[in-house]
Amino acid sequence: MELAACDRNRMNYLLYIIFLVLFFLVPPLFFLVNYFKLQFALVWVWLLMVMIGWVLINASVYYHYEHLAEQMNMNPTEDLISAYSSDGAKRVTALLFGWVYAALYTLPWLFIYFGIRFFLNKTKERSGLVVFNK
């Protein structure tokens, strides 16, 4: 059973938003889980976040343009046609360099993680508790 064009358009837009929100939520969630549960080496956590971020950026760009294509099929206006056809190589950039976006976005979260961990370890050392050191 095929979805109607309007339902497909809504689904593409919803998937575009979901993947974009997930891209922004992955780094803080990964660092929280790593601090409290897993405690892997940060290099591996960072590389995993970059790979997942690359996939999420590509999925978000893909569904954004699928949403534009569905809108263009339903109601082709000059604005939609120009927005769809003149993407400025955004798809190729996301495919080849989406990992750079993900790496640059995760770096501030890495510094925030180091700052919070340093602060928590210092306060625990002052109180006399033994704290793990990585």
N, C-alpha and C positions, 0 to 999 in steps of 0.2 A: 504494500500500500504506500503510495507516494504522498509525501506531504504537499499541501497546497503551497503556492509561491509565497503567500503572506506568512504562513507558518515557518517555512524555510528561512525567510528573511529575518523573522524574529529569532529563530534558533541561531542563525549565523551571528546576529548582533549579540545575543546572549553569550555565545561561546567566545566571541571576541572580547567581551568585558570580563568574563571569567578568567581567561588566560592572562589578561593584562593584570587583573587583581592578584592572581596567583604569583605572577612575576614579582610584584611588589611585596608579597607576604612571605615568600620562600626564605630570604636571608634571615629576617628576625626569628622566624620559627625554627630554622635549622640551628641557629646559634643557641636558642633557648634549650632545644632538645639536646644539643651537644654539651651544654654546660651542666644540665641536671641529670641526664641519663647516659648518653653514649660515651662521651669524652674521647672521641677519635682525635687524631692529629689534625690540626686546623688546616693544614695544606690540603688534605683529602676532603675535608668538609667544604672548603672554598672551591676546589675543583669540581666537586659534585654540584654545588650551587651554580657554578658557571655553566656547566653542561645542562642542568635543568632549566636555567634561565634562558639559554640559547633556544631550547626546544619551545619554551613558553612564548618567547618573542616571535619565533617563526609561526607558531600556531596563531598568535594574536594577529599578526600581519595577514596571514592567509585568510582567516575568517573575516577580517575587516574588508578585504577586497571581495570576498564572496558576498558579504552583505551589500557592498556597493553594486556588484553585478546583479544581484536579485532586485535591488531597487531600480536599477537601470532597465531590467526586463519588464518590471511592472509599470514604470512611468518614466520613459526616457526623456530627460530634460538635458539641456546643454550643460548645466552645472555637473550633473552626474556623469555624463559622457566625458567631460574634460577631467573630472576627478579620477575616473576609472582609467582613462587612457594615458594620462600624464602622471604616472605614479612616481616619476623621478628615480626609478630604479630602487624603490624602497624594498621591494621583495628580494631583489638580489643582495642588497646591502644587509637585510635581516638574515638572509641565508649565509652569506660569507662572513659578516662581521657582527652578528647577533651576540656572539660570545664576548665581544668587546664591551657591548652595552651591559651585559650581565656582570662582567668582571668589574667594570667601573661602578656599577650600582652596589655591588657587594663590598667594595673596599671601605666605604664609610661605616657599614655595619660591622666590619671586622675591627676597626678602630674603636667603635663603641663597645664591642664585646671585650676587647682587651682592657679598656678603661674600667668597665664594670667589674670584670674579674680581678683587676688589680686593686680596686677599691674594696671589694668584698674580702679579698685575701688579707689586706692590710688591717681591716677592722677585726677580722677573726684572729689575726696574730696578736693584736693588742689585747683581745679578751682572753688569750691563752689557749685557744683551740688550735689543734693541729689541722693544717689545711694541705690538700694535695698541691703539688707543684708540677707544672708541665714544662 
